[in-house]
């Protein structure tokens, strides 16, 4: 009996040792799982923080870029408006336009038209942002700068810019993007600043001034604005 009991003791000890080893493995495995889950949650949280920070930074940069672009456009459009104001109050130009409709001699009329074109060309030449500058006399004469000539029919009001200005009943008008009425088959997209032409001695408009600005130039001012992407990848 004693010998039998002595034999059972090592078996019990072996069983306890195996149970301890099994328990230790389970504890280690559980601890490993907890550590792995903690690391995963931490990584996800860090990624979310970094991603949100990057997205916020991108939005701030885009907002700042849009604001800066808007300010630049405002400054440039203001400069066009100032140019139009200067030309529309140019006394010499106004005098040429006032007398143009009364000139009967074709040679004198052509010479007067050349003088008007010269004034307009001094403002428009070598500027890629301006398609052309035109003036319209009260008698319906249409004179323009540069090589881009408008397709003039029998009625001056067929010109979109002239019709829009007269219907607006304003002294100054910004006209949205439209196709320039030209004699060529090329479609030139422009937006326009239009003003009445006045002399310092009269409150009556002596004609119309039209500055046609290329749409391509406007597009170049805003082409640097890029949309913010919100895509995320893990």
C-alpha positions in Angstrom: 0.0 0.0 0.0 2.7 2.4 0.9 4.5 1.7 -2.4 1.2 2.3 -4.2 0.7 5.7 -2.5 4.3 6.7 -3.3 3.6 6.0 -6.9 0.4 8.1 -6.9 2.2 11.2 -5.5 4.3 11.8 -8.7 1.2 11.4 -10.8 -0.6 14.1 -8.8 2.4 16.3 -9.0 2.7 15.8 -12.7 -1.0 16.6 -13.1 -0.6 19.8 -11.1 2.4 20.9 -13.1 0.5 20.2 -16.4 -2.4 22.2 -15.1 -0.1 25.1 -14.1 1.5 25.0 -17.6 -1.9 25.0 -19.3 -3.1 27.9 -17.1 0.1 29.8 -17.8 -0.4 29.4 -21.5 -4.0 30.5 -21.3 -3.0 33.6 -19.3 -0.1 34.4 -21.7 -2.4 33.9 -24.7 -5.1 36.1 -23.2 -2.5 38.8 -22.3 -1.2 38.7 -25.9 -4.7 39.1 -27.3 -5.3 42.0 -24.9 -2.0 43.6 -26.0 -2.7 43.1 -29.6 -6.2 44.6 -29.3 -4.9 47.5 -27.4 -2.2 48.2 -30.0 -4.9 47.9 -32.8 -7.2 50.3 -31.0 -4.3 52.7 -30.4 -3.3 52.6 -34.0 -6.8 53.2 -35.2 -7.1 56.1 -32.8 -3.8 57.6 -33.9 -4.7 57.1 -37.6 -8.0 58.9 -37.0 -6.3 61.8 -35.2 -3.6 62.1 -37.9 -6.2 61.7 -40.7 -8.5 64.3 -39.2 -5.5 66.6 -38.7 -4.4 66.3 -42.3 -8.0 66.8 -43.5 -8.4 69.9 -41.4 -5.1 71.2 -42.6 -6.1 70.6 -46.2 -9.4 72.3 -45.7 -7.7 75.3 -44.1 -5.2 75.5 -47.0 -8.0 75.3 -49.6 -10.1 77.9 -47.8 -7.1 80.2 -47.6 -6.3 79.6 -51.3 -9.9 80.4 -52.3 -9.9 83.6 -50.3 -6.6 84.6 -51.8 -7.8 83.8 -55.3 -11.1 85.8 -54.7 -9.0 88.8 -53.5 -6.8 88.6 -56.5 -9.8 88.4 -58.8 -11.4 91.4 -57.0 -8.3 93.5 -57.4 -8.0 92.6 -61.1 -11.7 93.3 -61.9 -11.3 96.6 -60.0 -8.4 97.5 -62.3 -10.6 96.8 -65.3 -13.3 99.0 -63.9 -10.9 101.8 -63.3 -9.6 101.4 -66.9 -13.1 101.6 -68.2 -13.8 104.7 -66.0 -10.7 106.4 -67.3 -11.5 105.7 -70.9 -15.2 106.6 -70.6 -14.2 110.0 -69.1 -11.4 110.6 -71.7 -12.3 114.1 -73.1 -10.5 113.6 -76.4 -12.2 110.2 -77.0 -15.6 111.7 -76.2 -15.0 114.6 -78.6 -14.1 112.3 -81.4 -17.2 110.2 -80.8 -19.5 113.2 -80.5 -18.4 114.5 -83.9 -18.1 111.2 -85.6 -21.8 110.8 -86.6 -21.9 114.3 -88.2 -18.9 113.7 -90.5 -20.2 113.3 -94.0 -16.9 113.1 -95.9 -15.9 109.4 -96.0 -12.2 110.2 -95.9 -12.6 112.5 -92.8 -14.8 109.9 -91.2 -12.2 107.2 -91.7 -9.5 109.5 -90.3 -11.6 110.2 -87.2 -12.3 106.5 -86.8 -8.5 105.9 -87.0 -7.9 108.4 -84.2 -10.5 106.6 -82.0 -8.9 103.2 -82.7 -5.5 104.6 -81.8 -6.8 105.6 -78.3 -8.4 102.2 -77.8 -5.3 100.4 -79.0 -3.1 102.3 -76.5 -5.0 100.5 -73.8 -5.7 97.1 -75.4 -2.5 96.3 -77.4 -0.2 93.6 -76.2 -2.7 92.5 -73.5 -3.8 88.9 -73.8 -6.5 89.4 -71.2 -8.5 91.8 -73.4 -10.2 90.5 -76.5 -10.9 94.0 -77.7 -12.2 97.5 -76.6 -15.1 99.0 -78.5 -17.1 102.2 -78.6 -20.6 102.8 -79.9 -21.7 106.3 -80.9 -25.2 107.5 -80.3 -25.7 107.4 -84.0 -24.9 103.7 -84.2 -21.2 103.7 -85.3 -19.2 100.8 -83.9 -15.4 101.2 -83.6 -13.2 98.6 -82.0 -9.5 98.1 -81.2 -7.3 95.3 -82.4 -7.9 92.6 -85.0 -11.1 91.1 -83.4 -13.9 92.8 -85.3 -17.5 92.3 -84.5 -20.1 91.2 -86.9 -22.2 94.3 -87.3 -25.6 94.0 -88.8 -28.0 96.7 -89.8 -29.1 97.1 -86.2 -26.5 98.0 -83.6 -28.7 96.4 -80.9 -28.0 93.0 -82.5 -24.8 93.1 -80.6 -25.4 91.3 -77.3 -23.4 93.6 -75.1 -25.0 96.8 -76.5 -28.5 95.4 -76.1 -27.8 94.2 -72.6 -26.4 97.6 -71.6 -29.3 99.6 -73.0 -31.9 97.3 -71.5 -30.2 97.6 -68.1 -30.7 101.4 -68.0 -27.5 101.8 -66.0 -24.4 103.9 -66.4 -22.1 100.9 -65.7 -22.7 97.2 -66.2 -20.7 94.0 -65.7 -21.8 91.4 -68.2 -21.4 87.7 -67.5 -19.6 85.3 -69.9 -21.0 85.3 -73.4 -19.8 84.6 -77.0 -18.4 87.6 -78.7 -20.2 88.6 -81.9 -17.4 88.4 -84.4 -17.1 88.2 -88.1 -14.9 85.0 -87.8 -16.1 81.5 -87.2 -14.1 81.3 -84.0 -16.2 81.4 -80.8 -14.5 83.8 -78.4 -15.9 83.6 -74.9 -15.7 86.9 -73.0 -17.1 88.8 -70.0 -17.5 92.6 -70.3 -17.4 95.8 -68.4 -19.6 98.4 -70.1 -19.9 102.1 -69.3 -21.5 105.2 -70.8 -19.1 107.8 -72.3 -19.4 111.3 -70.8 -17.7 114.6 -71.1 -16.9 116.9 -68.2 -19.4 119.5 -69.5 -22.4 117.2 -70.0 -24.4 114.7 -68.0 -25.7 113.1 -71.3 -24.1 110.0 -72.4 -22.2 110.5 -75.7 -21.8 106.8 -76.5 -21.0 103.4 -75.0 -17.6 101.9 -74.0 -17.2 98.1 -74.0 -14.1 96.3 -72.7 -14.3 92.6 -73.5 -12.1 90.4 -71.3 -11.3 86.8 -72.3 -12.9 84.0 -70.4 -9.6 82.1 -70.7 -8.0 84.8 -68.6 -10.6 84.5 -65.9 -10.2 80.7 -65.9 -6.4 81.1 -65.4 -7.1 83.1 -62.3 -9.0 80.3 -60.6 -7.4 77.2 -62.2 -5.0 76.8 -59.2 -7.9 76.2 -56.8 -8.0 72.4 -56.2 -10.9 70.5 -54.4 -10.1 68.9 -51.0 -10.2 65.1 -51.2 -11.9 63.4 -48.2 -10.9 59.8 -49.1 -9.3 57.7 -46.5 -7.5 54.4 -46.7 -6.3 52.1 -43.9 
